[in-house]
Amino acid sequence: MIIKFNLKVNESVKLTTSFAKIMARTKKVKMAGRFGARYGLRVRRMVVKIEELQRQRYVCKRCGKKAVKRVGSGIWECKACGYKFAGGCYIPSTTIAQSFEKSLEG
C-alpha cells in the first residue's frame, strides 16, 4: 500500500510545528519525565540537577575552550585538544580538588 501526500512546503512546516507542540510533554519536569509519577518529586528534581551538570560543557584547563564533555563515570575529555583526565563523577573538578589547588597556590 502506497500513500502519497500532495503538500506544499508551507503546509508540511505547519504540520511539523503543530506535531512538535503536541509531543513536548516534559516542559516542567525536563529529563525526569521518563520516570513518570514514580520516585517522588524531590528525587526527580535531584536527578534533573545532577544530569544537567554532567551533560553540560566545561572549560578545558589546557586549551581554555568550552569543550570538555563527560566520557564515562569520572572521565572527562576536551573535544578541541583531546586532553583526557579524571575528575569528579558529575563535574570535572570536585570541591575537594578545588580547595587542594587553592592550598597549593599560596
Buried (B, 14 or more C-beta within 10 A) or exposed (E): EEEEEEEEEEEEEEEEEEEEEEEEEEEEBBBBEEBEEEEEEEEBEEBBBBBEEBEEEBEBBEEEEEBBBBEEEBEBBBEBBEBEBEBBEBBBBBEEEEEEEEEEEE
